[in-house]
Amino acid sequence: MTAEVAKYTLEQVEALELAPGSEHEKLEGWVPQMASDEDVRLALEKAFDYRGDVTLTLKSGERMEAYIFNRHTGSTLADSYLQFFVANVDGKRRVTYDRIARLEFTGKDRAAGKHWEDWVRSYNEKKAAGEKNIALHPDALE
């Protein structure tokens, strides 16, 4: 195995490590139609993948800004649920899909415009300039 790895140059290894990224939909500000069960399922799946807060309006009229961290898709909307956090409220919450009347992508998409390739390019530029202790650091939230 060592001889196999040794035949690659550093440039070849770095080229192999850079897989093309996926393009994320720009969902910030979107309010999906939720007319059918399929519409609800698709919208809530996108909400799960979203890297920001969403506003949920329940059929009871309750509105909350939430960060969705888990979901379970059952055979019906009543068997499917989201798990989420609400700002300034301790603990996790859970709501079944059939109780959700409206979904709004209201929060800032924290990963919008951030691509792995951009970070790697910046890292390589700093490395080529002789910088030391280069590491991946998260951006400030605000």
C-alpha positions, -999 to +999 in steps of 0.1 A: +000+000+000+028+025+008+044+020-026+010+025-042+005+059-024+041+070-029+037+071-067+013+100-066+026+136-064+013+161-039-005+179-067-022+147-078-034+139-043-047+175-038-065+173-071-082+140-060-093+156-027-112+184-045-145+169-054-170+192-071-194+208-047-232+208-050-252+239-058-276+247-031-310+263-039-314+299-028-343+294-004-339+325+018-372+344+017-391+316+000-427+307+012-436+274-005-471+264-015-482+236+007-515+226-011-509+188-013-493+162+010-464+160-016-459+198-014-457+196+024-432+167+023-410+184-003-411+218+015-403+203+049-374+182+034-359+214+020-364+231+054-345+202+071-316+208+047-317+246+051-288+261+071-308+288+087-340+294+106-375+290+093-408+303+106-434+277+112-471+286+115-492+259+130-529+253+122-536+265+158-522+299+148-490+296+168-459+310+150-424+303+159-389+308+144-372+275+145-340+257+135-349+222+123-323+196+132-342+163+126-372+149+108-389+116+104-410+108+073-438+084+080-465+070+057-488+099+064-484+135+074-497+126+109-469+100+112-442+124+100-426+150+123-399+177+126-377+182+156-364+218+161-351+244+185-368+277+191-346+307+200-346+316+237-365+284+247-348+256+264-352+221+250-362+205+217-396+207+202-415+184+179-444+189+156-462+165+132-464+176+095-502+176+096-502+204+122-481+228+100-501+254+080-473+276+066-435+275+062-413+305+056-376+305+050-370+337+070-336+332+085-303+339+069-288+310+051-256+306+070-238+287+042-249+309+013-220+317-010-196+296+010-179+269-010-153+244-001-133+252-033-131+289-022-117+279+012-092+255-004-081+283-028-076+307+001-058+281+021-034+274-007-027+311-013-019+316+024+003+285+024+022+297-008+027+331+009+045+313+038+018+318+064+019+293+093-008+278+116-034+280+088-066+265+100-103+264+091-122+290+112-159+296+111-172+330+100-188+352+126-226+347+127-233+385+126 
